[in-house]
Amino acid sequence: MSDPAPHLLIVDDDERIRGLLRKFLARHGFLVSVARDARHARSLLAGLEFDMIIMDVMMPGESGVDLTRSLREHLNTPVLLLTAKGETGDRIEGLEAGADDYLPKPFEPKELLLRINAILRRMPEPKPENTAPKVLQMGPVRYDIERAELMKGDEMIRLTATETQLMRIFAENLREPVVRSKLVEDLGRDRGQAQERAVDVQITRLRRKIETDPKQPRYLQTVRGEGYMLVPD
């Protein structure tokens, strides 16, 4: 039996864009639901599970960035933000809120499709229940590599798809520096300084979940001139 098609949620106040994206993505094998604003999206998310949320930033009422920040308190579903704003600061704000990627408007539908598939590929594969765990201990926090789970005591710390992929990369290169350009490449992003800065933002967010003092990281270290390195206990 083939795997079910990924279910996407499109959140945009522009009815024309919702319709176009729905038709385009459905033609490429996705199940697609649409919401006209953040409130509508919340009602759908309360009753359905989605594989990914594609959301406009500029919406009346609650913005896409604010909704992303709120959802990250209890949901790790990947989020791709669509933004008409081209400033780096606005993009960083979206990433800091918990988005996995962003795509400036106007965009080519094929580029959106590539971004969606790249993000979905980052999601960890489900593991059998009897798989022997391999755990990295980082002070009070531990990371189960096989299950892609970050725990603090009995509490699970939610990771986004991008953060999960970063942990996989660092777990494969323990105590070895990983250069930013490699992180960009392994995350399936276009090369360039803007994407390297975006990776820096993701690292900052990940440190907040791992480190006791994120400003003086003990475990996810910066190696000057080389990149980042994970050093568990």
Residue pairs with C-beta under 8 A, 6 or more apart in sequence:
4 31
5 29
5 30
5 31
6 30
6 31
6 51
6 52
6 120
7 30
7 31
7 32
7 33
7 48
7 49
7 50
7 51
8 25
8 30
8 31
8 32
8 33
8 50
8 51
8 52
8 53
8 54
8 116
9 32
9 33
9 34
9 35
9 41
9 44
9 45
9 48
9 50
9 52
9 53
9 54
9 55
10 18
10 21
10 22
10 25
10 32
10 33
10 34
10 35
10 54
10 55
11 34
11 35
11 36
11 37
11 38
11 40
11 41
11 53
11 54
11 55
11 56
11 59
11 64
11 67
12 18
12 21
12 34
12 36
12 55
12 56
12 59
12 82
13 36
13 37
13 56
13 59
13 60
14 56
15 36
17 56
18 34
18 36
20 109
21 32
21 34
21 54
21 109
21 112
22 32
22 34
24 109
24 113
25 32
25 113
25 116
26 32
28 113
30 116
33 44
33 48
33 50
35 41
35 43
35 44
37 59
37 60
37 61
37 62
38 59
38 61
38 62
38 63
38 64
38 66
38 67
39 61
39 62
41 53
41 55
41 67
42 67
45 71
45 75
49 77
50 77
51 77
51 78
51 120
51 123
52 77
52 78
52 79
52 80
52 116
52 119
52 120
53 71
53 77
53 78
53 79
53 80
54 79
54 80
54 82
54 112
54 116
55 64
55 67
55 68
55 79
55 80
55 81
55 82
56 64
56 81
56 82
56 83
57 63
57 64
57 65
57 81
57 82
57 83
57 84
57 85
57 90
57 94
58 64
58 83
58 84
58 85
62 70
64 81
64 82
64 83
64 94
65 81
65 93
65 94
65 97
65 99
66 97
68 79
68 81
68 94
68 97
68 98
68 99
69 97
69 98
71 77
71 79
71 98
72 97
72 98
72 158
72 160
74 158
75 158
76 158
76 159
76 160
76 161
78 100
78 119
78 120
78 122
78 123
78 160
78 161
78 162
79 98
79 99
79 100
79 160
80 99
80 100
80 101
80 102
80 103
80 112
80 115
80 116
80 119
81 94
81 99
81 101
81 102
81 103
82 102
82 103
82 105
82 107
83 90
83 91
83 94
83 102
83 103
83 104
83 105
84 104
84 105
85 91
85 104
86 104
88 194
88 197
91 102
91 104
91 194
91 198
92 197
92 198
92 201
94 102
95 102
95 198
95 201
95 202
95 205
96 201
96 204
96 205
98 160
98 205
100 119
100 122
100 160
100 161
100 162
101 115
101 118
101 119
101 162
101 189
103 111
103 112
103 115
118 187
118 188
118 189
119 161
119 162
119 188
120 161
121 188
122 161
122 162
122 164
122 165
122 187
122 188
123 161
123 164
124 147
124 148
124 164
124 168
127 146
127 147
127 148
131 146
131 147
132 146
133 144
133 145
133 146
133 147
134 144
134 145
134 146
135 142
135 143
135 144
135 145
136 142
136 143
136 145
136 171
136 174
136 230
136 232
137 232
137 233
138 210
138 211
138 218
138 219
138 232
138 233
139 212
139 218
139 219
139 233
140 152
140 153
140 212
141 150
141 151
141 152
141 157
141 209
141 210
142 150
142 151
142 152
143 149
143 150
143 151
143 167
143 171
143 232
144 150
144 151
145 167
145 168
145 171
148 159
148 164
148 167
148 168
149 156
150 156
150 157
150 159
150 167
150 209
150 210
151 157
157 209
159 167
159 206
159 209
162 187
162 202
163 202
163 205
163 206
163 209
165 186
165 187
166 183
166 187
166 202
166 203
166 206
167 206
167 230
169 178
169 182
169 183
169 186
170 178
170 220
170 228
170 229
170 230
171 230
173 229
173 230
174 230
174 231
174 232
175 229
175 230
175 231
176 229
177 223
177 226
177 227
177 228
177 229
178 227
178 228
178 229
179 226
179 227
180 196
180 199
180 200
180 227
180 228
181 191
181 196
182 227
183 199
183 227
183 228
184 190
184 191
184 192
184 195
184 196
184 199
185 191
187 199
189 195
189 198
189 199
203 220
203 228
204 214
206 220
207 214
207 217
207 220
208 214
210 217
210 219
210 220
211 217
211 218
211 219
211 220
212 218
218 231
219 230
219 231
219 232
220 228
220 229
220 230
221 228
221 229
221 230
221 231
222 228
223 229
